[in-house]
Amino acid sequence: QVQLQESGGGSVQSGGSLRLSCVASGFGSSTYSMAWFRQGPGKEREGVAGVHADNRITYADSVQGRFTVSQNTAKNTLDLQMNSLKPEDTGMYYCAAALGRFRYSWLWVRPSEYNNWGQGTQVTVSS
């Protein structure tokens, strides 16, 4: 059984930084695609960064150049370094995993493609 646990959320001022971490377990020998999503107040869940099964990383335009994903396969962790945070980055951040590879790489942004989710960690950015 796959389990994902996020940590590292908190409250920062605009321009600040936070580092989120996702610890994964239960993958066994299977290949997974992973991603970070977020959901702001009154908004739909949106993809922030996707780590494809071939280790390519795709970022949402809104975070490109500010957020960086790093993956430690030995420790089964997926970190999200967030710099130059803005109030619009506020939301609950989730780690997600999908078994195998996506048929089309752009599918990484669709929450429905993932069947494993963490409980989320809250990020609040004040102006």
Residue pairs with C-beta under 8 A, 6 or more apart in sequence:
1 26
2 24
2 25
2 26
2 27
2 32
2 97
2 116
3 24
3 25
3 26
3 116
4 22
4 23
4 24
4 95
4 96
4 97
4 116
4 117
4 118
5 22
5 23
5 95
5 118
5 119
6 20
6 21
6 22
6 93
6 94
6 95
6 118
6 119
6 120
6 121
7 20
7 21
7 23
7 121
8 18
8 19
8 20
8 21
8 121
9 18
9 20
9 93
9 121
9 122
9 123
10 18
10 122
10 123
10 124
11 124
11 125
11 126
12 18
12 85
12 123
12 124
12 125
12 126
13 125
13 126
13 127
14 85
14 86
14 87
14 125
14 126
14 127
15 84
15 85
16 85
16 125
17 81
17 82
17 83
17 84
17 85
18 82
18 85
18 123
19 79
19 80
19 81
19 82
20 36
20 79
20 80
20 82
20 93
20 121
20 123
21 77
21 78
21 79
21 80
22 34
22 36
22 77
22 78
22 79
22 80
22 95
22 118
23 75
23 76
23 77
24 32
24 34
24 76
24 77
24 78
24 95
24 97
25 76
27 76
27 97
30 99
30 100
31 53
31 99
31 100
31 101
32 53
32 97
32 98
32 99
32 100
32 116
33 50
33 51
33 52
33 53
33 97
33 98
33 100
33 101
33 102
33 108
34 50
34 51
34 71
34 78
34 95
34 96
34 97
34 98
35 47
35 48
35 49
35 50
35 51
35 95
35 96
35 97
35 98
35 108
35 114
36 47
36 48
36 49
36 50
36 69
36 78
36 80
36 93
36 94
36 95
36 96
37 45
37 46
37 47
37 48
37 93
37 94
37 96
37 111
38 45
38 46
38 48
38 89
38 91
38 92
38 93
38 94
38 123
39 45
39 46
39 91
39 92
39 94
39 120
40 88
40 90
40 91
41 90
41 91
43 91
45 94
45 111
46 60
46 109
47 60
47 108
47 109
47 110
47 111
48 59
48 60
48 63
48 67
48 80
48 93
49 57
49 58
49 59
49 60
49 63
49 67
49 69
49 80
50 57
50 58
50 108
50 109
51 57
51 69
51 71
51 78
52 58
52 101
52 102
52 105
52 108
53 100
53 101
53 102
54 101
55 71
56 105
57 69
58 105
58 108
59 67
59 69
60 109
62 88
63 82
63 89
66 82
66 83
66 84
66 85
67 80
67 81
67 82
67 83
68 80
68 81
68 83
69 78
69 79
69 80
69 81
70 78
70 79
70 81
71 77
71 78
71 79
72 78
72 79
78 95
80 93
82 89
82 123
85 123
85 125
86 125
87 125
87 126
87 127
88 125
89 123
89 125
90 123
90 124
90 125
91 122
91 123
92 120
92 121
92 122
92 123
93 120
93 121
93 122
93 123
94 117
94 118
94 119
94 120
95 117
95 118
96 111
96 114
96 116
96 117
96 118
97 114
97 115
97 116
98 113
98 114
98 115
98 116
99 115
102 108
102 113
107 113
